[in-house]
Amino acid sequence: MVTLLLSGFLVSAAFEPIGIWYFAVVGYALFFRGVRRSARPILFSTAFGAIVNGIVLHWSSKYVGALPWLLLTGLQAAFYAPVGLIFKRTRSLSWVVLALLVCEEIRTRFPFGGFGWTRIAFSQVESPYLPLVSFGGVLLLSFATLLTALAFTRFSFRKIVLLLISLLLVALVPGTADDVGQIKLAAIQGNTPSVGLEFNARARAVFNLHLETTRRLVKQRYDAIVWPENSIDIDPRHYPEVATSIKNLVHDLETPLIAGVVLTENGSPANASVLYAKSGAVESTYIKRYLTPFGEYMPFRAMAQFLSPYAKSVVDFKAGADLKTHKVASYAIAPIICYEVINDGLVRQAAENSSALIVQTNSATFAHTPESAQQLAITRIRAIEHDREILSVSTVGISAFINNNGVVKSQSAENVSMLLTGDLKMSAYRTVADRLGGVAPLLVLLASLIIAIRDNRRRLTA
């Protein structure tokens, strides 16, 4: 029991807000020892998954209550049961590593489009292994973390020396951005009049806060002003006074505006990123494609409404079909809207079709929790994976400018109205991970399989 609790707590502490990367290595090393010694490896593994996900995702309970959080935790923990089953059948920790990686890939895709928030790699934003994501994506970073933990369970001087050398070599890998110019942006964190689920009911107030903050703080021209997701929570096409306010703003400041807007598409709401030109005309619109289950649409609605009264307030959004980029100072800038940042393929497509990325997010639903810090860590990893500089802008924070090495150049405090300015360097470089695309995780799984088979043969011939 002590091993179970300690391993789960250590791995969860590798994620933000504690964010000590090597706790994941130690935690998984303890997990490997624990599952090997447990008389019930399936139960041990499942309980471990419940502890890690329950702690890391506890922020999801703040405004909707404990039951949805417990259900989410239970669903994520279920993906750890096969890991214990694999060990029970093989008695090999190398096969456990493979099982963890396979289950991690599955839960990023299934059910409801997947939920990969607690992937091992997302706890490794300060790890010396971090540059590996530019070669093999997120799964390669998870693999390296697990292999390091496995090495500690098979302690030998030779293995530890090799490990330290590999850490040094990976840490020395530089960023490789193909600098082709830069743009100067002004990010507006307008804050909200309230946090939690109620803020949507005060959409006009949120818009006014971002409008007032922009007019008060923006004193010079930029290539674009960027507002976060949900900063305009009412469709300007149906509210002439809102459309007029936007037109007057961009005209007076002589600067385009990229804003998070909730549009009405065929009677359904759509979460969009809209570029308003200096004239006030809509120049480009991207509609969010990877919708948040139970937040932007409600699977099993009848059951969900029985379990939580908040389910009745969720209106099903319309998903977008295609990637659309914004043209800023002649450069293509791809918007990523909040939850989309955890989708490997979507972020990769956005990076391949743009010179920099903008993540527009709304953290007001989970204000005063670790959610925003965890999302920032994921965004930093994406910057390295695709060698793109990123502006992440939130309604309530944390907003940040991030370079292609995942370093936060500047960031905001939380729950304040403020202006954050900075440059984004443009890049046309494609990382190895981008060139491999969907093949990268398959190669990682193949490498893990080879190690597992080789380890199995060694044990049989020993």
C-alpha positions as CSV (number, residue, x, y, z in Angstrom):
1,M,0.0,0.0,0.0
2,V,2.8,2.4,0.8
3,T,4.5,1.8,-2.5
4,L,1.2,2.3,-4.3
5,L,0.4,5.6,-2.6
6,L,4.0,6.9,-2.9
7,S,4.3,6.1,-6.6
8,G,1.0,7.7,-7.4
9,F,1.7,10.8,-5.4
10,L,5.2,11.2,-6.9
11,V,4.0,10.8,-10.5
12,S,1.1,13.3,-9.9
13,A,3.7,15.8,-8.4
14,A,5.6,15.8,-11.7
15,F,2.7,17.6,-13.3
16,E,1.9,21.3,-12.6
17,P,1.5,23.0,-10.2
18,I,4.4,21.2,-8.5
19,G,6.1,20.2,-11.7
20,I,9.2,18.4,-10.6
21,W,9.9,16.3,-13.7
22,Y,12.1,13.6,-12.1
23,F,9.3,12.7,-9.6
24,A,7.7,10.9,-12.6
25,V,10.9,8.8,-13.1
26,V,11.1,7.9,-9.4
27,G,7.3,7.3,-9.2
28,Y,7.3,5.0,-12.2
29,A,10.3,3.1,-10.8
30,L,8.4,2.5,-7.6
31,F,5.3,1.5,-9.7
32,F,7.4,-1.1,-11.6
33,R,8.7,-2.5,-8.3
34,G,5.2,-2.5,-6.8
35,V,3.4,-4.2,-9.7
36,R,6.2,-6.8,-9.8
37,R,5.7,-7.6,-6.1
38,S,1.9,-7.3,-6.0
39,A,-0.2,-10.4,-5.7
40,R,-2.9,-8.5,-7.7
41,P,-1.1,-6.6,-10.4
42,I,-4.3,-5.6,-12.2
43,L,-5.8,-4.0,-9.1
44,F,-2.5,-2.4,-8.3
45,S,-2.1,-0.9,-11.7
46,T,-5.7,0.4,-11.8
47,A,-5.4,1.9,-8.4
48,F,-2.2,3.6,-9.4
49,G,-3.9,5.1,-12.4
50,A,-6.8,6.3,-10.2
51,I,-4.4,8.1,-7.8
52,V,-2.4,9.9,-10.5
53,N,-5.4,11.0,-12.5
54,G,-7.5,11.8,-9.5
55,I,-4.9,14.2,-8.2
56,V,-3.8,15.8,-11.5
57,L,-7.4,16.2,-12.7
58,H,-8.9,17.4,-9.4
59,W,-9.4,20.8,-10.9
60,S,-12.2,19.4,-12.9
61,S,-14.4,19.1,-9.8
62,K,-14.2,22.7,-8.7
63,Y,-17.4,24.0,-10.3
64,V,-19.2,20.8,-11.4
65,G,-18.9,18.8,-8.2
66,A,-17.1,15.6,-7.2
67,L,-19.2,13.1,-9.3
68,P,-18.0,14.1,-12.8
69,W,-14.4,14.3,-11.5
70,L,-14.7,10.8,-10.0
71,L,-16.2,9.4,-13.3
72,L,-13.4,11.0,-15.3
73,T,-10.8,9.6,-12.9
74,G,-12.4,6.1,-13.1
75,L,-12.5,6.2,-16.9
76,Q,-8.8,7.2,-17.1
77,A,-7.9,4.6,-14.4
78,A,-9.5,1.8,-16.5
79,F,-6.8,2.2,-19.1
80,Y,-4.2,1.1,-16.5
81,A,-6.0,-2.3,-15.9
82,P,-4.6,-3.9,-19.1
83,V,-1.1,-2.9,-17.9
84,G,-1.5,-5.1,-14.8
85,L,-3.0,-7.8,-16.9
86,I,0.0,-7.8,-19.3
87,F,2.4,-8.1,-16.4
88,K,0.3,-11.0,-14.9
89,R,0.7,-12.8,-18.3
90,T,4.3,-12.0,-19.1
91,R,5.9,-11.3,-15.7
92,S,8.0,-8.7,-17.6
93,L,8.4,-5.0,-16.9
94,S,9.5,-4.4,-20.5
95,W,6.1,-5.6,-21.6
96,V,4.6,-3.3,-18.9
97,V,6.3,-0.3,-20.6
98,L,4.9,-1.3,-24.0
99,A,1.4,-1.7,-22.4
100,L,1.6,1.7,-20.8
101,L,2.5,3.3,-24.1
102,V,-0.2,1.5,-26.1
103,C,-2.8,2.4,-23.5
104,E,-1.6,6.0,-23.5
105,E,-2.1,6.2,-27.3
106,I,-5.6,4.6,-27.1
107,R,-6.9,6.9,-24.4
108,T,-5.8,9.9,-26.4
109,R,-8.3,8.8,-29.1
110,F,-11.0,6.9,-27.3
111,P,-13.7,7.4,-26.1
112,F,-15.3,10.7,-27.2
113,G,-12.3,11.5,-29.3
114,G,-9.9,10.8,-26.4
115,F,-8.5,12.7,-23.4
116,G,-4.7,12.8,-23.3
117,W,-4.3,15.5,-20.6
118,T,-2.3,13.2,-18.2
119,R,0.0,11.7,-20.7
120,I,3.4,11.0,-19.1
121,A,5.2,13.4,-21.4
122,F,3.1,16.3,-20.3
123,S,4.8,16.0,-16.9
124,Q,8.2,16.4,-18.4
125,V,8.3,20.1,-19.5
126,E,11.5,20.7,-17.5
127,S,13.1,17.3,-18.3
128,P,16.5,17.2,-20.2
129,Y,14.8,14.6,-22.4
130,L,12.3,17.3,-23.7
131,P,14.1,17.9,-27.1
132,L,13.1,14.3,-28.0
133,V,9.6,15.5,-28.8
134,S,10.9,17.2,-32.0
135,F,12.2,13.8,-33.2
136,G,9.4,11.3,-32.2
137,G,6.6,13.4,-30.7
138,V,5.0,13.1,-27.3
139,L,5.0,9.3,-27.2
140,L,8.8,9.3,-27.5
141,L,9.2,11.5,-24.5
142,S,6.9,9.2,-22.5
143,F,8.9,6.3,-23.7
144,A,12.2,7.9,-22.6
145,T,10.7,8.6,-19.2
146,L,9.6,5.1,-18.7
147,L,12.9,3.6,-19.9
148,T,14.7,5.8,-17.4
149,A,12.4,4.6,-14.6
150,L,13.0,1.0,-15.7
151,A,16.7,1.5,-15.6
152,F,16.5,2.4,-12.0
153,T,14.7,-0.8,-11.2
154,R,17.6,-2.7,-12.7
155,F,20.3,-0.7,-11.1
156,S,23.9,-1.1,-12.3
157,F,26.8,1.4,-12.5
158,R,27.1,0.8,-16.3
159,K,23.4,1.6,-16.9
160,I,23.4,4.7,-14.8
161,V,26.5,6.1,-16.6
162,L,24.9,5.4,-20.0
163,L,21.7,7.1,-18.8
164,L,23.6,10.2,-17.6
165,I,25.5,10.4,-21.0
166,S,22.2,10.1,-22.9
167,L,20.6,12.8,-20.8
168,L,23.5,15.2,-21.5
169,L,23.5,14.5,-25.2
170,V,19.7,15.1,-25.5
171,A,19.9,18.3,-23.4
172,L,22.5,19.7,-25.8
173,V,20.2,19.4,-28.8
174,P,19.5,23.0,-29.9
175,G,16.3,24.5,-31.3
176,T,16.4,24.6,-35.1
177,A,14.0,27.4,-36.0
178,D,14.3,28.6,-39.6
179,D,13.9,32.3,-38.8
180,V,12.1,34.0,-41.7
181,G,10.9,37.1,-39.9
182,Q,8.8,38.1,-37.0
183,I,5.5,39.8,-36.0
184,K,4.7,42.0,-33.0
185,L,1.5,41.0,-31.1
186,A,-0.5,42.5,-28.3
187,A,-2.3,39.9,-26.2
188,I,-5.3,41.1,-24.2
189,Q,-6.2,39.2,-21.0
190,G,-9.4,41.0,-20.2
191,N,-10.4,38.8,-17.2
192,T,-14.1,38.0,-16.5
193,P,-16.6,39.5,-14.1
194,S,-17.0,36.1,-12.5
195,V,-15.4,32.7,-12.8
196,G,-16.9,29.2,-12.9
197,L,-19.7,28.1,-15.2
198,E,-21.8,31.3,-14.7
199,F,-19.5,33.6,-16.7
200,N,-21.0,32.6,-20.0
201,A,-24.3,34.1,-18.9
202,R,-22.5,37.5,-18.7
203,A,-21.1,37.4,-22.2
204,R,-21.6,41.1,-22.9
205,A,-19.7,42.0,-19.7
206,V,-16.7,39.8,-20.8
207,F,-16.7,41.5,-24.2
208,N,-16.8,44.9,-22.6
209,L,-13.8,44.0,-20.3
210,H,-11.7,43.0,-23.3
211,L,-12.8,46.1,-25.2
212,E,-12.0,48.4,-22.3
213,T,-8.7,46.8,-21.5
214,T,-7.6,47.1,-25.1
215,R,-8.6,50.7,-25.4
216,R,-7.0,51.6,-22.1
217,L,-3.6,49.8,-22.5
218,V,-2.9,49.6,-26.2
219,K,-0.9,52.8,-27.1
220,Q,0.9,51.8,-30.3
221,R,0.4,49.8,-33.4
222,Y,1.0,46.1,-33.6
223,D,0.8,43.5,-36.4
224,A,-2.3,42.2,-34.6
225,I,-4.2,42.3,-31.3
226,V,-5.2,38.9,-29.9
227,W,-8.1,38.2,-27.7
228,P,-8.7,34.8,-26.0
229,E,-11.4,32.2,-26.5
230,N,-14.9,33.3,-25.5
231,S,-13.8,37.0,-25.4
232,I,-16.8,37.7,-27.7
233,D,-19.4,35.2,-26.5
234,I,-22.2,36.6,-28.6
235,D,-22.3,36.5,-32.4
236,P,-21.5,40.1,-33.7
237,R,-23.5,39.3,-36.8
238,H,-26.7,39.3,-34.7
239,Y,-25.7,42.1,-32.4
240,P,-25.0,45.3,-34.4
241,E,-23.8,47.2,-31.4
242,V,-21.1,44.6,-30.8
243,A,-20.1,44.6,-34.5
244,T,-19.9,48.4,-34.4
245,S,-17.7,48.4,-31.3
246,I,-15.3,45.9,-33.0
247,K,-15.2,48.0,-36.2
248,N,-14.5,51.2,-34.2
249,L,-11.7,49.5,-32.2
250,V,-9.7,48.2,-35.1
251,H,-10.2,51.4,-37.0
252,D,-9.1,53.7,-34.1
253,L,-6.1,51.5,-33.3
254,E,-5.3,50.8,-37.0
255,T,-4.6,47.2,-36.0
256,P,-6.3,43.9,-36.9
257,L,-7.9,41.9,-34.2
258,I,-7.9,38.1,-33.8
259,A,-10.7,37.2,-31.3
260,G,-12.3,34.2,-29.8
261,V,-16.0,34.4,-30.9
262,V,-19.0,32.2,-30.4
263,L,-20.8,32.2,-33.7
264,T,-24.2,30.8,-34.6
265,E,-24.0,28.3,-37.4
266,N,-27.3,26.9,-38.7
267,G,-28.9,27.3,-35.3
268,S,-25.9,25.8,-33.3
269,P,-23.1,27.6,-31.5
270,A,-19.6,27.4,-32.9
271,N,-16.4,28.2,-31.1
272,A,-14.4,30.2,-33.5
273,S,-11.2,32.3,-34.0
274,V,-12.0,35.3,-36.2
275,L,-9.6,37.8,-37.8
276,Y,-11.1,41.3,-38.1
277,A,-9.2,43.5,-40.6
278,K,-8.4,47.2,-39.9
279,S,-11.6,48.0,-41.7
280,G,-13.7,45.9,-39.3
281,A,-14.5,43.3,-42.0
282,V,-14.1,39.6,-41.3
283,E,-11.0,38.4,-43.1
284,S,-10.8,34.8,-41.9
285,T,-12.6,32.4,-39.6
286,Y,-11.5,29.1,-38.0
287,I,-14.1,27.0,-36.3
288,K,-12.9,24.6,-33.5
289,R,-12.8,21.1,-34.8
290,Y,-11.8,19.1,-31.6
291,L,-14.7,19.8,-29.3
292,T,-14.6,19.2,-25.5
293,P,-16.9,16.3,-24.5
294,F,-19.2,17.2,-21.7
295,G,-18.2,20.9,-22.1
296,E,-19.1,21.7,-25.8
297,Y,-21.2,18.7,-26.5
298,M,-22.9,16.1,-24.2
299,P,-22.5,12.4,-24.9
300,F,-25.2,10.2,-23.3
301,R,-27.1,13.3,-22.5
302,A,-30.0,11.7,-20.6
303,M,-27.5,9.8,-18.3
304,A,-25.3,12.9,-17.9
305,Q,-28.3,15.0,-16.9
306,F,-29.3,12.4,-14.3
307,L,-25.8,12.4,-12.8
308,S,-25.2,16.2,-12.9
309,P,-27.6,19.1,-13.0
310,Y,-24.9,21.1,-14.9
311,A,-25.3,18.8,-18.0
312,K,-28.6,20.5,-18.8
313,S,-26.8,23.8,-19.4
314,V,-24.4,22.3,-22.0
315,V,-25.5,23.2,-25.5
316,D,-24.0,21.0,-28.3
317,F,-21.6,23.1,-30.4
318,K,-21.0,22.6,-34.1
319,A,-17.6,21.3,-35.0
320,G,-15.5,22.9,-37.8
321,A,-14.4,20.8,-40.7
322,D,-11.1,22.4,-41.9
323,L,-8.0,24.1,-40.8
324,K,-8.1,27.9,-41.5
325,T,-5.1,30.1,-40.9
326,H,-5.0,33.9,-40.3
327,K,-2.8,36.1,-42.4
328,V,-0.9,38.5,-40.2
329,A,1.7,40.8,-41.8
330,S,1.8,38.4,-44.8
331,Y,2.5,35.4,-42.6
332,A,0.1,32.4,-42.0
333,I,-0.7,32.1,-38.3
334,A,-2.7,29.0,-37.2
335,P,-5.1,29.3,-34.3
336,I,-5.6,26.5,-31.8
337,I,-8.5,26.7,-29.5
338,C,-8.0,25.5,-25.9
339,Y,-8.7,21.8,-25.7
340,E,-7.3,21.3,-29.2
341,V,-3.7,21.6,-27.9
342,I,-3.8,18.0,-26.6
343,N,-4.6,16.6,-30.1
344,D,-1.4,15.5,-31.8
345,G,-2.6,15.4,-35.3
346,L,-4.5,18.7,-35.2
347,V,-1.5,20.6,-33.7
348,R,0.9,19.1,-36.2
349,Q,-1.4,20.1,-39.1
350,A,-1.6,23.6,-37.8
351,A,2.2,23.9,-37.4
352,E,2.8,22.5,-40.9
353,N,0.5,25.2,-42.5
354,S,1.7,28.2,-40.5
355,S,4.8,30.1,-39.4
356,A,3.7,30.4,-35.7
357,L,0.8,29.3,-33.5
358,I,-1.7,31.1,-31.4
359,V,-3.5,29.2,-28.6
360,Q,-6.7,31.0,-27.6
361,T,-8.1,29.6,-24.4
362,N,-10.6,30.3,-21.7
363,S,-9.6,29.2,-18.2
364,A,-12.4,31.0,-16.4
365,T,-14.3,27.8,-16.0
366,F,-11.4,26.4,-13.9
367,A,-10.0,29.6,-12.4
368,H,-7.9,29.3,-9.2
369,T,-6.9,25.7,-10.1
370,P,-3.8,24.1,-11.7
371,E,-5.6,23.7,-15.0
372,S,-4.1,26.8,-16.6
373,A,-0.5,25.9,-15.5
374,Q,-0.9,22.4,-16.8
375,Q,-2.2,23.7,-20.2
376,L,0.8,26.1,-20.4
377,A,3.2,23.1,-19.8
378,I,1.5,21.2,-22.7
379,T,1.8,24.3,-24.9
380,R,5.5,24.6,-24.2
381,I,6.0,21.0,-25.2
382,R,4.1,21.7,-28.5
383,A,6.5,24.6,-29.2
384,I,9.5,22.3,-29.1
385,E,7.7,19.4,-30.9
386,H,6.9,21.6,-34.0
387,D,9.7,24.2,-33.7
388,R,7.1,27.0,-33.6
389,E,6.9,30.0,-31.4
390,I,3.5,30.3,-29.7
391,L,1.4,33.0,-28.1
392,S,-1.1,31.5,-25.6
393,V,-3.7,34.0,-24.5
394,S,-6.4,33.3,-21.8
395,T,-9.3,35.2,-20.5
396,V,-8.1,35.0,-16.9
397,G,-4.5,33.6,-17.3
398,I,-2.0,32.3,-17.7
399,S,-1.2,34.1,-21.0
400,A,2.4,33.7,-22.3
401,F,4.8,34.2,-25.2
402,I,6.8,30.9,-25.7
403,N,9.8,30.5,-28.0
404,N,10.6,27.4,-30.1
405,N,12.7,25.9,-27.3
406,G,9.7,25.9,-25.0
407,V,11.0,28.8,-22.9
408,V,8.4,31.2,-21.6
409,K,9.6,34.6,-22.7
410,S,6.9,36.5,-20.8
411,Q,3.7,35.6,-19.0
412,S,0.8,37.2,-17.2
413,A,-0.4,36.8,-13.7
414,E,-3.8,35.1,-13.2
415,N,-7.2,36.8,-12.7
416,V,-6.1,40.3,-13.7
417,S,-6.8,42.5,-16.7
418,M,-3.6,43.2,-18.5
419,L,-1.7,43.7,-21.8
420,L,1.1,41.3,-22.7
421,T,3.2,42.2,-25.7
422,G,5.9,40.4,-27.5
423,D,7.3,39.1,-30.8
424,L,6.8,35.8,-32.5
425,K,9.6,34.6,-34.8
426,M,8.4,33.0,-37.9
427,S,9.7,29.6,-39.0
428,A,9.2,27.3,-42.0
429,Y,11.3,24.5,-40.5
430,R,9.7,21.0,-40.2
431,T,10.9,18.9,-37.4
432,V,11.6,15.1,-37.7
433,A,8.4,14.5,-35.7
434,D,6.4,16.6,-38.2
435,R,8.0,14.8,-41.2
436,L,7.2,11.4,-39.7
437,G,3.7,12.5,-38.8
438,G,1.5,9.6,-37.6
439,V,4.3,7.1,-38.2
440,A,6.3,8.5,-35.2
441,P,4.2,6.8,-32.5
442,L,4.2,3.6,-34.5
443,L,8.0,3.6,-34.6
444,V,8.1,4.3,-30.8
445,L,5.8,1.3,-30.2
446,L,7.8,-0.9,-32.5
447,A,11.0,0.0,-30.6
448,S,9.3,-0.8,-27.3
449,L,8.0,-4.1,-28.7
450,I,11.5,-5.1,-29.9
451,I,12.9,-4.3,-26.4
452,A,10.2,-6.4,-24.8
453,I,10.7,-9.4,-27.1
454,R,14.5,-9.2,-26.6
455,D,14.1,-9.1,-22.9
456,N,11.7,-12.0,-23.0
457,R,14.3,-14.1,-25.0
458,R,17.0,-13.2,-22.5
459,R,14.9,-14.5,-19.6
460,L,14.0,-17.7,-21.4
461,T,17.6,-18.5,-22.2
462,A,19.0,-17.4,-18.7
